[in-house]
């Protein structure tokens, strides 16, 4: 094992991937929502591994011979990011009401209903006023009960793959740059590739599962509107940056 090449690949891989981008924003949002977290992190890490192997094996030279292919990916990626920004903006303007419900209790409600009694017509939780009138308590929305706001696994992975493979920067950074540096390590280039792929695994799974620590901060619809608003701005800015002349 070439430890120096592996550590060099790990360091360069992390330095290229730890940045605010469409893919990282999407992974962060899925982690906060606790929705298909493992699948999203796995797809991102495996996609990076494929791109790293492509760069080390010399695919970058092939792409250099067909520069129009990068332009196609650039415009397709810009269109996709713009569309995603519009969807995030719509969620910010008209929220679905889904929250993480981080502070919601999972214990049975202590509303004085005897065991085995039928639920009250007033709703899942009810209180009795001083005058003896039974009034319904407002339900606390959670991401578990708001099924309409959840996205299917197939749709989520489709978005994840599009954000990854329609991003021209991923080819410039991972295939061209990382591949070129890896080939400079000679026989240790595959250990370099292993280190870079390990960096992707550590980053995406750390980001996806670490994001749930923000659950209590984003436990209200207003917080989610702010988050979606930020996502819309970031995605739109990235889309514009792809088509601006260099």
Number of C-alpha atoms within 10 A of each C-alpha: 8 13 12 14 23 22 19 18 27 22 16 19 26 19 12 16 20 14 11 10 15 22 22 22 17 19 24 23 21 22 26 25 23 18 20 19 23 15 15 25 28 16 17 24 20 15 16 25 21 13 24 29 22 18 26 24 17 15 16 21 14 9 15 12 9 10 10 11 12 18 14 12 18 19 17 18 23 24 18 19 26 20 16 20 24 18 15 22 22 16 19 22 13 10 17 15 18 22 26 24 19 17 11 12 9 6 6 6 11 9 11 8 13 9 6 6 7 8 12 12 9 12 12 13 17 21 14 12 9 7 6 8 9 13 13 15 13 10 10 14 17 18 19 16 13 14 10 11 14 15 12 11 13 10 10 19 18 13 16 21 17 16 22 21 18 21 26 21 17 19 23 15 18 27 25 24 18 26 27 19 18 28 18 13 17 11 12 18 23 22 22 33 30 21 24 31 26 21 25 26 21 14 19 25 21 14 22 26 18 13 19 21 12 15 18 15 13 21 21 19 18 14 14 23 22 16 17 22 19 17 23 24 16 17 25 23 16 20 25 14 13 22 14 7 6 5
